[in-house]
Amino acid sequence: EDDRAKAEINYKRVLKGERFIEIQEYGETDNRFWYELVFNPIINTSSQVTGFTVFVTNITERMIASEALQKSEARFKAIYEHAPVLINAFDENGRCILWNNECQKTFGWTIEEINAHGDALSLFYPDPDVHEEVIRTVTTDPDAYFREWHPITKYGKILDTMWANFSLPDGLTFNLGYD
């Protein structure tokens, strides 16, 4: 009965001249498939709906890929958020894009506080020479080797840390460290 009610609602929408897309899922967990239905009203020169077309496309592969991507992203996010290591990333403009819980706990700053600062990396490395070297290794020359750094926390404590910076396929540099 739900399918019949849904069909009646869709029919009324088309009669009003509405163009819309609906995705329908069928089957059980291991045997699911999806269709995308594109409803298009046919309107005459008097602006009356005289009929409609429905284009049906099997989008099962796209939906399965989308679900797999969502699962993969959820796994990465759980690892990223809860890993007992420092994980962050800064873009080419020095804006912090990633800042995991361990970074916030270790350094004291939230990602919002970091990005509110004009030169975020200078918060951690105020010495101009060290700051310049950090910028180089984070933005232009990530070498994926662990190196020792001595950043400053929000509360003025100098840490002894090891960092490795990795260039990702999209050009972003991913930083992995430990205190």
N, C-alpha and C positions, 0 to 999 in steps of 0.2 A: 504494500500500500504506500510505503514511503516513496518508491520509485514513481508511482502514478501521481502522487501529490507534487513531487519535484517536477515531473514533466508538465503538469498543468501550470505550475508557477512559471516555468521557462516559456511555455506557450504564451502566457499573458504578457511576459516581458517582451517577447518578440512582437506581439500585436501592438504594443506601445511604441514600437520603432527602435527598441534598444538593441544594440549590438553588444554581445558579451561572450566571455569564454568560461567554460566550466571544465573542471577536471574530475573525472569519475574513476574510482578504484573498484576493482572486482577481484574476487577470489580470496583464498585463505593465505596465511602468512608465507608459506613456501611456494605458493602458486598464484601470486598476485599479478595483475596487469592493470595498466592505466590507459585511459583515453582522454584526449583533449578534444572538446567539442566547441567549435566556434559557430555561434548563432548569428546570422546576418539577416535582417529583415529586407524584403524586396519592397521598395516604395515607388509608387507610380508618380506621374507628373502632378497629380492633385494632392501629393503628400499623404496618400493613404497606403497602409500596409496591405499588399496584395498576396503576400506569401513570405516564405523565408527559406534560406538555405542553411544547412548544417554541414560543416566540414569536420570530419572525424580523423584524428591522427593518433596512432598508437605511440604513446610516449613512455612505454615501460622501461626501456633502456635508460632514458634520461632520468626517470624517477629513481631507479635503482642506483644510478651513479650519484644522484643528489643525496640519497640516504647514506651511501657509503662515505661521501664527502663529509656529511654532518657528523657521522660517527668518528671519522678520523679527526675532525676539528675538535670534537668533544674530548677525545683522548689526548690530543696535543695540549688543549687548554688545561686539563687536569694535571698533566705532567708539568707544564709550564708554571701553573699557579702554586703547586704544592711541592715542587722539587726543592731539596735542601741546598740548592746552589743559587748563585746570583745569575739571573737571566734578564737581559735588557737589550734594547736596540734603539739607536738614534739615527734619524735620517740625515741626509747630506746638509741640512740646514741646522743640525744640532738639536732638533726637536725629538723628545723621547717618545717612541712609538710603543715600546714594550717595557714593562717594569713589573716584575713578578713580586709576590708576597715576601720572598726572602730579601729582595732588594729594599723594599719598604721597611722591613724589620731591621735590617743591618744598617741602612743609611739614615732612616728616620723621615725621609721625604716621601710624599705621595707623588704620583706622576703629574697630578695637577699642579702641585707646588713647583716641581722641576720645570714644567713647561711655562709657568708664569714668569720664570726668570729669563731675561734676554739671552743669556749664554749659559745654558744648562750645565755644560761640562765644566765651566769655571767654578761652579758650586763645589765640585769634588776636587778640582785641581786648580787652585788659584794662582800658582806659580806660572808665569807666562811661558817659560821654556817647556815645562812639563805639560802644560795645557796644549801647546802646539804639537807636541809629540803624541798626546792622546788623540787629538783631532785627526792627525795623520793616520794613526793605526785604526781608528774607528771608522773613518770615512773614506780615505783614499787608498790605504795600503794594509788591509787586514791580512795577517799572515797565518792565522790559525794556530799559532804557537802560544803556549802559556808564558806570560811575562809578569814580573812582579811590578805592582803599582802601589802607591800609598795615597789613596783618596781620603778626603775629609768628610766626616758625617755631618749631619744637620747640627749636631751638638758640639762640633769642633774636635772630635776624636779622630786621630790619624790611624788608619787601618793598614795592615799588611795584607794585601790581596794578590791573587793570581788571576789573570784574565787572558782569555783567548778570544780573538775576534774572527768571525767567519763571514765571508761574503755569500749572500744567498742569491739564487738565480734571478730574482727581481731587482738586484742591486743593493738591497738593504743589508746592513752589516749587523749580524747577530752576535751578541757578546755574552760569553759564559765565564763565570768567575766563582771564586770562593774566598772566604775570609780566612 
